[in-house]
Amino acid sequence: MDIISEILELFGAAYLGDFSKYMFQSGAYSPVFYVMLLLPVIVAFVYYVVLDHILLANVRKWTLIGVVTSAVAAIAAIVIANQKIEGFTFGHNIIDTGVGSADFLSFGFIVFAWSALFYFLASLALKSFSSRSRNIPF
């Protein structure tokens, strides 16, 4: 297994059986990882560098932006995973996948948590470029 799949499976703690197997075989881990990493970094860049507005310099607004960003990343990850797994199983004539909606939800929560962490880390890295939001999140 590669490092991206290990990260998204929480280093084996969140191995989801057939779901994880089909995610790996279909190559779905990489696009999900890039969305999970880049979306929070781009949003943090826009927040601190592009907008840098005094009305956004509030911990509640920063938190709301982080939660929405992480939710969007999780939804995108679920959509990507679903499309990749369906495409792979259809292409290989696999009828019974053993993948359920609980697997997708669990995966979505993992992506949400990683995205929130990346948003926090990007905020720490980018807040020094801001003049008005320099003290957010703390």
C-alpha positions in Angstrom: 0.0 0.0 0.0 1.1 3.5 -0.6 1.3 6.3 2.0 -1.8 8.1 0.8 -4.0 5.0 1.4 -2.3 4.5 4.8 -3.1 8.1 5.8 -6.7 7.8 4.7 -7.1 4.5 6.4 -5.5 6.0 9.6 -2.6 3.6 9.3 -4.7 0.5 9.4 -7.1 1.6 12.2 -9.8 2.5 9.7 -9.4 -0.3 7.2 -12.9 -0.8 5.8 -12.6 -4.2 4.1 -14.0 -4.3 0.6 -14.4 -0.5 0.5 -10.7 0.0 1.1 -9.8 -2.7 -1.3 -11.8 -1.2 -4.1 -10.6 2.3 -3.3 -7.0 1.1 -3.7 -7.7 -0.9 -6.8 -9.6 1.9 -8.5 -7.0 4.5 -7.7 -9.4 6.7 -5.8 -7.2 7.5 -2.9 -5.0 10.0 -4.8 -7.8 12.3 -6.1 -9.4 12.3 -2.7 -6.2 13.1 -1.0 -5.5 16.1 -3.3 -9.0 17.5 -2.7 -8.6 16.9 1.1 -5.2 18.7 1.1 -5.6 21.4 -1.5 -9.1 22.7 -0.7 -8.3 23.7 2.9 -5.0 25.2 1.9 -6.6 27.3 -0.9 -9.4 28.4 1.4 -6.9 29.4 4.1 -4.9 31.3 1.5 -8.0 33.2 0.3 -8.9 33.9 3.9 -5.6 35.3 5.0 -4.0 36.7 1.9 -6.6 37.5 -0.7 -9.5 38.7 1.5 -7.8 39.7 4.7 -10.8 41.6 5.9 -11.5 42.9 9.4 -15.1 41.5 9.3 -13.6 38.0 8.9 -11.1 38.4 11.8 -13.3 36.5 14.2 -12.7 33.0 15.6 -16.4 32.0 15.0 -16.2 32.9 11.4 -12.8 31.2 11.0 -14.3 28.1 12.6 -17.4 28.2 10.4 -15.3 28.6 7.3 -13.1 25.6 8.4 -16.2 23.4 9.1 -17.8 24.2 5.8 -14.5 23.6 3.9 -14.0 20.3 5.6 -17.7 19.3 4.9 -17.2 20.2 1.2 -14.0 18.1 1.1 -15.8 15.2 2.8 -18.7 15.3 0.3 -16.4 15.6 -2.6 -14.5 12.6 -1.3 -17.6 10.5 -1.0 -18.7 11.4 -4.5 -15.2 10.6 -5.9 -15.1 7.3 -4.0 -18.5 6.3 -5.2 -17.8 7.1 -8.8 -14.4 5.4 -8.8 -15.7 2.3 -7.1 -18.7 2.0 -9.3 -16.5 2.5 -12.4 -14.0 -0.1 -11.2 -16.7 -2.7 -10.3 -18.6 -2.1 -13.5 -15.5 -2.4 -15.6 -14.6 -5.7 -13.9 -18.2 -7.1 -13.9 -18.3 -7.2 -10.1 -21.9 -7.3 -9.0 -21.8 -7.7 -5.2 -19.2 -5.3 -3.8 -19.9 -5.6 -0.1 -19.6 -1.9 0.2 -22.3 -0.1 2.1 -23.3 3.4 2.9 -21.8 3.2 6.3 -18.4 2.7 4.6 -18.8 5.9 2.7 -19.9 7.8 5.8 -17.0 6.5 7.8 -14.7 7.5 5.0 -16.3 11.0 4.8 -15.8 11.5 8.5 -12.1 10.6 8.2 -11.7 13.1 5.3 -13.5 15.7 7.3 -11.1 15.3 10.2 -8.0 15.4 8.0 -9.3 18.4 6.1 -9.9 20.3 9.4 -6.4 19.5 10.5 -5.0 20.7 7.1 -7.1 23.9 7.4 -5.7 24.5 10.9 -2.1 23.9 9.8 -2.5 26.1 6.7 -4.0 28.8 8.9 -1.0 28.7 11.2 1.4 28.9 8.2 -0.5 31.7 6.4 -1.6 34.0 9.2 1.7 35.8 9.3 0.9 37.1 5.8 -2.3 38.8 7.1 -2.5 42.2 8.6 -6.1 42.1 9.8 -6.5 38.4 10.7 -3.1 37.8 12.1 -4.5 36.8 15.6 -7.0 34.2 14.2 -7.4 31.4 15.3 -5.4 32.6 18.3 
